[in-house]
């Protein structure tokens, strides 16, 4: 496959250098039977150039041929025209113009992995798993990811209409979004419980400065607490991934040693093992890692590393299941090639491709139905009950509103501190 891909790109480059279809065909025959299918390509190209009813640009023909080649591969491999390649490189810095959606092709449907935080898509209420059936009236069934991305991009203030199908919808619904300048800060944080020393960090995507932003967030949390962090909730929900090297650095920040991730190319070639270093490692405070179906790719690398090394409790719902690695190559004319060149494995050599990462503690996104009033009755509800004359316990820190998974994570952190204190007390008694 790699040879075929290289050959097709070489054909394209040959045209950019001014070679004719006949010369390409002769070169293909010279290279032997392995490249003989290029004879067909050259014959078709020559026929189009010489006999098609209208003039066609050679570059357009070559780009179309490469698009067709890439369409035979997995949905994460793609050829990017120069303008699309420039847009993709901008995204790694966290700034671009559009609606802010991370997308994939699932089956034959354009599907949302997650909306980017603080983006027009998130403000419009688009959710992970939504299927986009049309963009501005154009069906998406036969579109590539790059075609869809190009249609969603545009100047701030312009409108784009999406026809969306969601589980639970009786029929598709129409949404009109106002494009904007998407500036995605990859890390945000806050304190969850100052008295107990609990902090919360959310990583929205893995960009080129994510690990540095995480380090600053943890330092700021310590400064605001005035002491060491005693427990952390790391939130990777709806994080579509990004740069693998940043996922490795984030994992390394919480691991003193051990394997982080293993990548392997075709037939196990080019095997690379990323391991943790002790320098710069966070203290071993209790840690909950939140994930859901929108946690993909680099997010799953972090979740797998911390789960297999026993560093964090993974909580939430099963992740997306993207277990492959892409490399991006800049081509001679400013276009780009995003090519899946490896699979990755967790430290225990699990492939999460298709399967995702199963959380240690499954917690649905919505809270259970509240109990009926009669089920919550206690002593204080009885008529003429005796009053408690002792001072009441200190008020608990308020639970995060409308986020059942985060509330559950906070409860687990509190329980871990209590258990740790009990273990210390038991050890003293001995």
N, C-alpha and C positions, 0 to 999 in steps of 0.2 A: 504494500500500500504506500509505503514511504517513497519507494522508487517511482511508482506511478505518479504520485503527487509532485515529486521533484521534476519528473519529465514534463508533465503538463505545464508547470510553471516555467520550465526552461523553454518550452514552445512559445509561451507568452513573451518571454524576454527576447526570444529570437525575433519576434515581430517588431518589438520596440527597437531592435537594432537594425531593422530594415530587411530582414530575410524574407523571401517569398515562400508560399506554401509548398512549391515544388522542392525547394532546397530543404525545407523541414522534412518532407517525405524522404528525400535521399538520405538525410542524416539518420532518420529513424531506421531505414533499411540497413544502413551501415552498422548500426548498433546491434543488429541481430534480432532473432525471434522474440526476445523479451519485449522489444519496443515495436513490433510489427503492427499492433493495433493503432499506432499513430499514423499509419498509412491511411486508414479510414478517416481519421480526423483531418489529415492534410487534404484528402480528396474532397471531403465535404467543404472544407474551408475554401479550397480553390474554386469549387463550383459556385459557392455563394459569392465570392469576390468577382468572378467572371460573368455570372449569368443571372444573379438576383436582379429583380426589376428596378430596384433603387440602389443608390450608393450606400454602402455600410462601412462605418469606420472599423479599421482593423482592431483598435483597442477595445471597442465595444464587443466585437466578436470574441476576442480572447477573454475578456472579463466574463462574458456569458458562459464560455466553455469552462472556465475555472469555477464559476458558481455552480455549474452542473456537477463538476467533479466533487466539490465539497459537500454537495447535497447527498452524496452517497455515503457520507461518513456520519458520525454521531452528531446530535444536535448542538454540541458545544464547539464544533470545529466550523470555521467560516472564513471566507475570503472577504476582506474589507477594502472597498475602494478608498482612495486617499482621504476624502472628506470624512468617511466613517471611521477610518483609522485614527485621524486626528481627534475626532470626538471621543473615541474610546480612551485615548491617552489622556484627554482632559478629565475623564471620569476618575482616573486613578488619583488625581489631585483633589477630587471631591467637588468640582464646580463645572456646571454645564447648563445649557438652556433646554427645557423640555418639561415633562410631567413627572419624572422621577419614578420609573417603574423598572424593576428587575424581572426579566421574563425568561421563559423557557418554552420549548415545544413539547407538550405531553400528549402522546398519541398523535393526532393531527390538529390539536388545538393550541392556540397561543394562550399560555397560562401564566398567571402572575406568581412569581416566587414570593415577592414582597414589594410593597411600596416603600420608597425611601422616606425616612423620617422627615417631617416638616416640608414635605413636597406637595405640589398640587394634587398628586394622586392620593396621598394619604388624607389630605383635607377633604377630598371628594368622597372618601369612604371606601375606596377600593381595598380589597382584602386579599391575603394569600389564598391561592386556589381559584380565584376568579378566572373565568375564561373570557377572553376578548374575541368576540365573533366578528366585529367590524371596526375599522378605523376610518372615520369620515365617510362612511357608506361603502368602503371597500372591504370585501370579505377577507379574513386573515387565513383561511384554511390552507391556501397554497403559498402563503408568504414565508420567507425565511425570517429568522430573528433580526437580521440586519435590515431587511425591508421594513419590518414593523418598527424598529428603533428609529429609522430614518423618518417615518411618517409621524412618530410621536415627538420628535425634536422640532424645535421652531423658536421663533423670537418670542421673548416674554410679552404677554398681553394678547397673543393670538389664541384662538380657540381650536380645540380638537374634540370631536364627538366619538365616544366609544359605546359600542353595544356589548353589554356584559351579561354573561350567564353565571349564576352562583347557585351552589347547592341550597335548596330551599326556595329558590325563585320559581314561581309558576310559569314565568315566561321571561325571556331576556329583557333587560332594562337599558334605557339610553341614558348616558351620562355625558355632559359637556364640561370639559376641563379647560381652565385658563392656564396656558403654559407660563412658566416663570423661570427665574434663575435659581437653579437648585444648588444650594451650598450645603453640602452634607458634612457636618462635623461628625467625625467618626466615633467620638467618645464623649459621653456625658456622665455625671456622677452626682450623688447627694448622700447625706447621712440618713440612715433608716431609723436608728435608735442610738441617740447620743450617749445615754446613760450606760448602755451595754457596749458601745463602741462598734456598732454595725454600720457598714457602708454599702452603697449600691453603685455599681458601674455598669453602664450599658455601652456595648460596642455595636455601632450601627452598620459598619462595613469595614473591610480591611484595606485601607489605603496606604499610601507610601509613608505616612507618619503616625500610623495608628499606635504602634508600640510606645513611641515617645509620648503620645497623648495619654496613654494609659498610665505610664509612669508618673506624669504630672498629676493626673487625677488622684492616684493613690497618695502621692505626697501632700496634695492639698487636703485630702480627707484626714490624714494624720495631723496636719497642722490645725485643722478646725477642731478635731477631737482633743488635741493637746496631749495625745499619747498614741500608742500603737493601735492599729485596727484589731478588733477582737473577732470579727466575722465579716464575710463578704458575700454579697449576691452579685454574680457576674451574669448579665443578661445578654444572651445572644439570640433572643427571639426575633424572627423576621430579619435576620442578618443574612443577606444573600451570598456573602463570601467576599472574594477579592484576591489580594496578593498572598500567595502561599508563604512567602518569606516573612510576612508580617504575622501570619497565623503561627508560624514556628517561634517567632520572638515573643509573642503573647503567651504561648504555652510555656516557653522557657522561663518566663517571669515567675511562674508559680511552681516550677519543678527544679529540684536541686540536681538531679541526675536522671538517667534513664532515657529510653527512646521516646521521641516525640512523634515522628511519622516516618514511614518508609515509602519511597516512590520507586516504581519499577516500570521500565519500558516494555516494548514488545518481547515476548518470550523471556521475561525476566532480565533483559539487558539494561544497562545503565542504572543499576540499582544504587540508590542513595539513601543513607540512613541519617536522619537528623536527630541529634542527641542534645540533652539539656546540659547547661553549664551552671555551676554553683554561684558564680559571680552575679550579683544583682537579683538574686532570688528573694521573693517575698517570704516573710515569716509563715510558719505552717498553721495559720489561723483556720478555723472552720470555713468551708466555702461551698456555696450552692451555685450551680450553673444552670440557668434557665434556657430551655430550647423549645422549639415547636416546628411545625411543618415548614415554616418559612426560613428555618436555619439551614443553610446549605453550604457546600463546598468548604471554604476556609473555616467557617464556623464549625463544621463537622470535624475538621482536623483538630481544632482546639478541644472540642467536646470528647473526641476519642482519646486524645492524649491524656487529658485529666481524668477521664473515667478509667482507662486501663492502668494508669499509675496510682489509682486510689487517692488522687489529690482532691477531688471535688465530688459531691453528690449531684448527679445529673437529674434534673427535675423538669417536668412538663410533658410534652407529647413527642412522638417519634419525628425525627428530622427528615429532611428532603430526600437524601440518598444520592448525592452526587459524589462519586468516589474516583473521579478522574482529574488529571492535571493538564492544563493547557499552557503552551508556550506561544508567545506572540513574536512574529518576525516582521521586520520592516523590509519591504521589497524595494527594488531599485527605483520605481516610479512614485514612491511615497504611499503606495497601498500597503496593506498588511495581511498577514496570514495568522489566524488563530488556530492552532492545531493541537488536538489531544495527543499527547506524546507519552503519557504514563498513567498508570493507576496508582492510587495511594492506599496504604494499609495502616491501621492503627498499631500502637506498640505491641499488641498481642496478635498482630498480623491478621486482623479482621478487615475484609473489604466491605465497605458500607454501600457499595454501588447498588442501586435500586432499593436496598433494604433500609437505609438510614440508620441512625443510632437510637436504640431503645433506651429511654430514660431509666435510671435506677428507681425513681419514684414517679409514677404516672399521675399527673395532675391535669385535669381538663381545664380549658381556658375559662369556662363559666363556672360559677359557684353552684353547688347543689341547691336544690329547692329548699327554702327555709322551712323549718319544722312548724307544725301547727301550734297555735297558742297553747292548747291543752297539753302538748308534749313538753313545753318549756316551763311548766308550773313547778315552783319550788316552795320551800318553807315560807319565804317572804310573801308569797301570794295567798297564804292561808289567813283567814279571819282571826283577829286577836292573837297573832303570833308574837312571841317574845322578841324584843329588840336586842341586837348585839351591842353591848356597851363598850367593847374594845375599839381602838382606832382602826379604821379600814386600811387595806393595803395601798401602797402608792399606785397612782394611776398608771396604766400601761401606755406606752407610746402608741399613738393612733395607727391603726392598720392602713396600708395604702388603699385608697378608695378605688373601687371598680377594677381591681386587678387581683383576682383570686389566686393565681399562680404565685405572684410576688408575696401576697399575704401568707401563703403556705410556706414559702421559702423562709420568710422571717420567723414564722413559728418554729420551723426546723432549727434555725440558728439558735433561737432561745433555748430549745430543748437540748441542743448540743452543749451549750454553756452549763446548763443545769447538770447534765450527766457528767461533764468533765469535773465540775465542782464536787459531785458526789463521789467520783472515783478518787479524787485527791483526798477527800475526807476519809474514805475507806482505807486508803493507803496509810494515813496517819494513825488510824485505829490499830492497824497491824503493828 
